[in-house]
């Protein structure tokens, strides 16, 4: 008779992090660790077992150096020669939650679980839980 594999249930509470005054990269790496569940004793890389994460006050994130003017985000429209670029200043003015979302996305492993892990992340511009 084969032994049954124990898989813990996903009943973990939602973890809320305040981004006010936090450095972007340090906050994003902490969020990525919580989403993956690497802080858990029962971590397994093939399974989603991390907590859901709410980030509040995304508008008040702290950026070091001269990143506001120098950092650029790129995306391609699909048409020839249409590589669009946007500076961090413009992206913060347009949607501050997208800055955190892109930072966390880049810190998660590029596999089939990444899109599912990103669904467990909710970012609010202000304290509007």
C-alpha positions in Angstrom: 0.0 0.0 0.0 1.4 3.4 -1.0 1.7 6.2 1.5 -0.6 9.3 1.0 1.1 12.6 0.3 0.1 15.3 2.7 -0.7 18.6 1.0 -1.6 21.5 3.3 -4.8 23.4 2.5 -4.7 27.0 1.4 -6.4 28.8 4.3 -3.6 31.3 5.1 -4.7 34.8 5.9 -4.1 37.8 3.6 -1.0 39.7 4.5 -1.1 43.5 4.1 2.1 45.5 3.6 2.3 49.3 3.7 4.5 50.8 1.0 4.7 54.2 2.5 8.4 55.1 2.7 9.5 51.6 1.7 12.3 51.2 -1.0 10.8 49.7 -4.2 13.2 46.8 -4.7 13.2 45.7 -1.0 9.4 45.8 -0.8 9.1 43.9 -4.1 11.5 41.1 -3.0 9.6 40.7 0.3 6.3 40.5 -1.6 7.7 37.9 -4.0 9.0 35.8 -1.1 5.6 35.8 0.6 3.8 35.0 -2.7 6.0 32.0 -3.3 5.7 30.8 0.2 9.5 30.5 0.8 9.0 31.7 4.3 6.9 28.6 5.0 8.1 25.4 6.5 6.2 23.4 3.9 7.6 25.2 0.9 7.7 23.2 -2.4 8.7 25.0 -5.7 6.0 23.2 -7.7 3.1 24.3 -5.6 1.4 27.6 -4.8 1.2 27.8 -1.1 2.1 31.4 -0.2 -0.2 33.9 1.2 -2.2 36.5 -0.6 -0.7 39.9 -0.4 -2.3 43.4 -0.3 0.0 46.4 -0.8 -1.4 49.8 0.3 0.0 53.3 -0.3 1.7 52.5 -3.6 1.7 56.1 -4.4 4.1 56.8 -1.5 6.8 54.3 -2.5 10.4 55.5 -1.9 12.9 55.4 -4.8 16.6 55.7 -4.3 19.1 57.5 -6.6 17.9 59.3 -9.7 15.6 56.5 -10.9 12.6 58.8 -11.3 14.2 60.4 -14.3 16.6 57.6 -15.6 14.7 54.4 -15.3 12.7 53.4 -18.4 10.1 50.8 -19.0 9.7 49.3 -22.5 6.9 47.5 -24.3 6.3 46.6 -27.9 3.0 47.1 -29.6 3.5 44.3 -32.1 3.9 46.6 -35.1 7.3 47.2 -36.8 9.3 49.9 -35.1 6.8 50.5 -32.3 9.0 49.9 -29.2 7.4 52.3 -26.7 9.3 53.6 -23.7 8.0 55.3 -20.5 10.0 56.8 -17.7 9.3 56.0 -14.1 8.0 59.6 -13.6 5.3 59.1 -16.2 4.4 55.6 -15.0 4.1 56.9 -11.4 1.8 59.7 -12.6 -0.3 57.3 -14.7 -0.5 54.3 -12.4 1.7 53.9 -9.3 0.5 50.4 -8.6 2.0 49.3 -12.0 5.5 50.1 -10.8 5.3 47.7 -7.9 3.5 45.1 -10.1 6.3 45.1 -12.6 9.0 44.9 -10.0 7.4 41.9 -8.3 6.7 40.3 -11.7 10.4 40.5 -12.5 11.4 38.8 -9.1 9.1 35.8 -9.6 10.4 32.7 -11.5 9.6 32.7 -15.2 7.5 29.5 -15.2 3.8 28.4 -15.3 3.1 29.5 -11.8 4.1 33.2 -12.3 0.7 34.3 -13.6 -1.1 32.4 -10.9 1.1 34.0 -8.2 0.5 37.5 -9.7 -3.3 36.9 -9.3 -2.7 36.7 -5.6 -1.3 40.2 -5.4 -3.5 43.2 -5.0 -2.0 46.7 -5.0 -3.9 49.9 -3.8 -2.7 53.4 -4.6 -3.9 54.7 -1.2 -5.2 53.1 2.0 -8.5 51.9 0.4 -8.8 48.3 1.6 
